[in-house]
Amino acid sequence: MIELEQVGYDYGGGALFGDVSLSLPAGSFHFLTGPSGSGKTTLLKLCYGALRPTSGRVSAFDDDIAAANRDDMAKLRRRIGVVHQDCRFLDHIPVADNVALPLTVAGRDLVKEQDNLGDLLDWVGLTERADALPTELSGGERQRAALARAVILSPDVILADEPTGNIDWEMSQRLLRLLIDLNGMGKTVLIASHDLSLIRAAKSEVQARVLRISDNQVQLAGADL
């Protein structure tokens, strides 16, 4: 579904990546790990077109992202759900309305989507918090709301950037279970994380490929994880 072919990326002060080739096939589950500042977030941004590579080619669903126009990118974003590390919301509207924002942007009829929205909030355990403002949520609730918002358009790919970075172990496990459930539905999942305990826990439940950024390259991690 997403392919990186000999991709390089340069911020201007030196190469962050060089000659990275990576494939995220349909229904696969991946972790991306590496030290802080190694480029995990940048790699995710390359995967969904927020950044364009300095060299090489990134394709999604067989289309070259670099050649995509504005309409193409809008369609691409509907097929790739992104859980951002900072979980930004519109703090003046309730959680349910924040989760439903992608529906509004996509021009969907919100009245017809109410049942789907309710089911989704129930799935992430936020039914009783639907009318709460984002500022009233705990860290774990915010992460689950962010996941719900990312998948409300039923994307084919879910990219999550350090989704458990600011929550406790129990809530991390709960969020991981939701992502594993999505993979079980046939979704491709890529999680950027530095939490090796979480990765080990996931590998006991799902066939996950672990990728590590090291020396400007993306390498398949060994059994030491």
C-alpha positions as CSV (number, residue, x, y, z in Angstrom):
1,M,0.0,0.0,0.0
2,I,2.8,2.4,0.8
3,E,6.2,2.1,-0.8
4,L,9.5,4.0,-0.2
5,E,12.0,3.5,-2.9
6,Q,15.6,4.7,-2.3
7,V,14.2,7.6,-0.3
8,G,16.5,10.3,1.1
9,Y,15.5,13.4,3.1
10,D,17.6,16.4,4.0
11,Y,16.5,19.2,6.3
12,G,19.2,21.4,4.9
13,G,21.7,20.7,7.6
14,G,22.7,17.2,6.5
15,A,20.9,14.1,5.4
16,L,18.4,12.6,7.9
17,F,17.8,9.6,5.7
18,G,19.6,8.1,2.8
19,D,18.6,5.4,0.3
20,V,15.7,4.0,2.4
21,S,13.5,1.4,0.8
22,L,10.5,0.2,2.7
23,S,7.2,-1.6,1.9
24,L,4.0,-1.5,4.0
25,P,1.7,-4.1,2.4
26,A,-2.0,-4.5,3.0
27,G,-2.9,-5.9,6.4
28,S,0.6,-5.7,7.8
29,F,1.6,-4.5,11.3
30,H,4.9,-2.5,11.9
31,F,6.7,-0.8,14.6
32,L,9.2,1.9,13.9
33,T,11.7,2.5,16.6
34,G,15.0,4.5,17.2
35,P,16.4,7.1,19.4
36,S,14.8,10.5,19.9
37,G,15.7,12.8,16.9
38,S,16.4,9.8,14.6
39,G,13.6,10.7,12.3
40,K,10.6,8.6,13.2
41,T,8.1,11.4,12.8
42,T,9.7,12.6,9.6
43,L,9.4,9.1,8.1
44,L,5.7,9.0,9.0
45,K,5.2,12.4,7.4
46,L,6.8,11.1,4.2
47,C,4.4,8.1,4.3
48,Y,1.3,10.3,4.2
49,G,2.6,13.2,2.1
50,A,3.1,15.9,4.7
51,L,6.8,16.0,3.6
52,R,8.2,15.2,0.1
53,P,11.5,13.3,-0.1
54,T,14.7,15.0,-1.2
55,S,15.4,12.0,-3.4
56,G,13.8,8.7,-4.3
57,R,10.1,8.0,-4.6
58,V,7.2,7.5,-2.1
59,S,4.0,5.9,-3.5
60,A,0.7,5.2,-1.9
61,F,-1.8,2.8,-3.4
62,D,0.4,2.7,-6.5
63,D,0.4,6.4,-7.1
64,D,3.5,8.6,-6.7
65,I,2.8,11.1,-3.9
66,A,5.1,13.7,-5.5
67,A,2.8,13.8,-8.5
68,A,-0.4,14.2,-6.5
69,N,-2.4,17.4,-6.9
70,R,-4.6,18.9,-4.2
71,D,-7.6,16.7,-4.9
72,D,-5.4,13.6,-5.0
73,M,-3.9,14.5,-1.7
74,A,-7.4,15.0,-0.2
75,K,-8.4,11.5,-1.4
76,L,-5.1,10.1,0.0
77,R,-5.7,11.5,3.4
78,R,-9.0,9.8,3.6
79,R,-7.3,6.4,3.1
80,I,-4.5,7.1,5.6
81,G,-5.5,7.8,9.2
82,V,-2.9,9.6,11.3
83,V,-2.6,9.7,15.1
84,H,-0.4,12.6,15.9
85,Q,1.9,12.7,18.9
86,D,0.5,16.0,20.2
87,C,-3.3,15.1,19.9
88,R,-4.5,18.5,18.9
89,F,-8.3,19.2,19.3
90,L,-10.6,22.1,19.0
91,D,-11.0,22.8,22.7
92,H,-14.3,24.8,22.4
93,I,-16.3,21.8,21.0
94,P,-17.2,18.5,22.5
95,V,-15.2,15.3,22.0
96,A,-17.8,13.8,19.7
97,D,-17.7,16.8,17.4
98,N,-13.9,16.7,17.3
99,V,-14.0,13.0,16.4
100,A,-16.5,13.8,13.6
101,L,-14.5,16.6,12.0
102,P,-13.0,14.4,9.2
103,L,-16.6,13.6,8.2
104,T,-17.4,17.3,7.9
105,V,-14.2,17.9,5.9
106,A,-15.1,15.0,3.6
107,G,-18.6,16.4,3.0
108,R,-20.4,13.5,4.7
109,D,-24.0,13.9,6.1
110,L,-23.5,14.0,9.9
111,V,-27.1,13.0,10.6
112,K,-26.6,9.8,8.6
113,E,-23.3,9.1,10.3
114,Q,-24.6,9.4,13.9
115,D,-24.9,5.6,14.4
116,N,-21.3,5.1,13.1
117,L,-20.0,7.8,15.3
118,G,-21.8,6.3,18.3
119,D,-20.4,2.9,17.5
120,L,-16.9,4.3,17.2
121,L,-17.0,6.2,20.5
122,D,-18.3,3.0,22.2
123,W,-15.4,1.0,20.6
124,V,-12.8,3.4,22.1
125,G,-14.7,3.6,25.4
126,L,-15.7,7.2,25.2
127,T,-19.4,7.1,25.0
128,E,-19.9,8.6,28.4
129,R,-17.3,11.4,27.5
130,A,-18.9,12.3,24.2
131,D,-20.1,15.7,25.5
132,A,-17.0,16.5,27.4
133,L,-14.6,19.2,26.2
134,P,-11.1,18.0,25.2
135,T,-9.5,19.9,28.1
136,E,-11.6,17.7,30.5
137,L,-10.1,14.4,29.2
138,S,-7.3,12.4,30.7
139,G,-4.2,11.7,28.6
140,G,-5.4,8.2,27.8
141,E,-8.9,9.5,26.8
142,R,-7.3,12.1,24.5
143,Q,-5.2,9.4,22.8
144,R,-8.3,7.2,22.3
145,A,-10.2,10.2,20.9
146,A,-7.4,10.9,18.6
147,L,-7.5,7.3,17.4
148,A,-11.2,7.5,16.8
149,R,-10.8,10.6,14.8
150,A,-8.1,9.0,12.7
151,V,-10.2,6.0,11.8
152,I,-13.7,7.5,11.4
153,L,-13.4,7.5,7.6
154,S,-12.4,3.8,7.7
155,P,-8.9,4.3,6.2
156,D,-6.8,1.5,4.8
157,V,-3.7,2.5,6.7
158,I,-3.2,3.8,10.3
159,L,0.0,5.7,11.2
160,A,0.5,6.4,14.9
161,D,3.3,8.7,16.1
162,E,4.3,7.7,19.7
163,P,0.6,7.1,20.7
164,T,1.5,5.9,24.2
165,G,4.2,8.4,25.0
166,N,2.3,10.3,27.7
167,I,0.1,7.6,29.2
168,D,0.5,4.9,31.8
169,W,1.2,1.2,31.0
170,E,-2.4,0.1,31.5
171,M,-3.7,2.7,29.1
172,S,-0.9,1.9,26.7
173,Q,-2.0,-1.7,26.6
174,R,-5.6,-0.6,26.0
175,L,-4.6,1.6,23.1
176,L,-2.4,-1.1,21.7
177,R,-5.3,-3.5,21.8
178,L,-7.4,-1.1,19.7
179,L,-4.6,-0.9,17.1
180,I,-4.3,-4.7,17.0
181,D,-8.1,-4.9,16.5
182,L,-7.8,-2.6,13.6
183,N,-5.1,-4.8,12.1
184,G,-7.4,-7.7,12.6
185,M,-9.9,-5.9,10.4
186,G,-7.3,-5.9,7.6
187,K,-5.9,-2.4,8.2
188,T,-2.2,-1.7,7.7
189,V,-0.7,-0.3,11.0
190,L,2.6,1.5,11.5
191,I,3.4,2.7,15.0
192,A,6.4,4.9,15.8
193,S,7.5,4.2,19.3
194,H,10.6,4.1,21.6
195,D,8.8,1.9,24.1
196,L,10.4,-1.5,23.7
197,S,8.2,-3.0,26.4
198,L,5.2,-2.1,24.4
199,I,6.7,-3.6,21.3
200,R,7.5,-6.8,23.0
201,A,4.0,-7.0,24.4
202,A,2.6,-6.5,20.9
203,K,4.8,-9.1,19.3
204,S,3.3,-11.7,21.6
205,E,-0.2,-11.0,20.2
206,V,0.4,-10.0,16.6
207,Q,2.9,-10.7,13.8
208,A,4.7,-7.4,13.9
209,R,7.7,-6.3,11.9
210,V,10.0,-4.1,13.9
211,L,12.0,-1.5,12.0
212,R,14.8,0.6,13.5
213,I,16.3,3.8,12.4
214,S,20.0,3.7,12.7
215,D,22.9,5.5,10.9
216,N,20.5,7.2,8.5
217,Q,19.0,3.9,7.5
218,V,15.9,1.9,8.3
219,Q,16.8,-1.6,9.2
220,L,14.9,-4.7,10.3
221,A,15.4,-5.1,14.0
222,G,16.8,-8.3,15.3
223,A,15.5,-10.8,17.9
224,D,17.1,-8.7,20.8
225,L,13.8,-6.8,21.1
